[in-house]
Amino acid sequence: MSTDQPPPGPGDPRRDPRPGEFPHDPPPPAPPPGSHGVPPPAGDAGSPGAEPPPGGPGGGLPPPGGYGNAPPPPGGYGAEPGQYGGQGPLAGMPPLGSLPRRLVARIIDSLLVGIPVFLVLGAATGSFTSGYDNTDGGSWLQQAVFLLVYFVYEGLMLTRRGQTVGKMAMKIRVGMLDSGNTPVGNPGWRRAAIYSLPQLIPCLGFLFWLVNVLFCTWDKPYRQCLHDKGAKTVVVSTA
């Protein structure tokens, strides 16, 4: 009698059922990522072997200054009101104020200060005739009062907003050379003092003033007068 038995068939109870063959059998659990040759999900930064997301750790936008983006220019040029980021001798500096605008601004400020000073002095002396100016003492006194008032006027305006009335009319402003900020405090007062106070010295004061105001015609590249160099300021356009 032969002991060989035929292999179990599909309906034979001796055969082990295959997983999922019968409807009531649950499907086998999926292997974890990275095992049995199954690659992990593409965006899972915590899985072994996963590529880092674009833009560095955490994904998102590239870090500041990356991908060739130049850093912002040093200082305040372009951040002050009226600054439009034009090109100048410094990166980000607005265009320099033109010499004709600067001259007209000075004329406006001189008239704005000089006319009230003349009227007040005329009322104080009881005379508005030229006889007051014919004496050396009277002429020097009138000039001294004008220069002192102009010094205070310009110092206050520059330290508060970097502009006098004349500069506002001509759309120019004074800013610190290294940053473009308003010359608050000592720089603004120093600039006003170098322009006005040396003229109190007879003869030599006028020569200094003449060299001072003409210095910007040949100075390169910032067109600074001596009072700009002393205060480390520059005159730029606001429009």
Buried (B, 14 or more C-beta within 10 A) or exposed (E): EEEEEEEEEEEEEEEEEEEEEEEEEEEEEEEEBBEEEEEBEEEBEEBEEBEEBEEEEEEEEEEEEEEEEEEEBEBBBBBBEBBEEBEBEBBBBBBBBBEEBBBBBBEBBEEBBBEEBBEEBBEEBEEEEEEBEEEEEBEEBBBEBBBBBBBBBBBBBBBEBBBBBBBBBBBBBBBBBBBBBBBBEEBBBBBBBBBBBBBEEEEEBEEBBEEBBEBBEEBEEBBBBBBBBBBBBBBBBBE
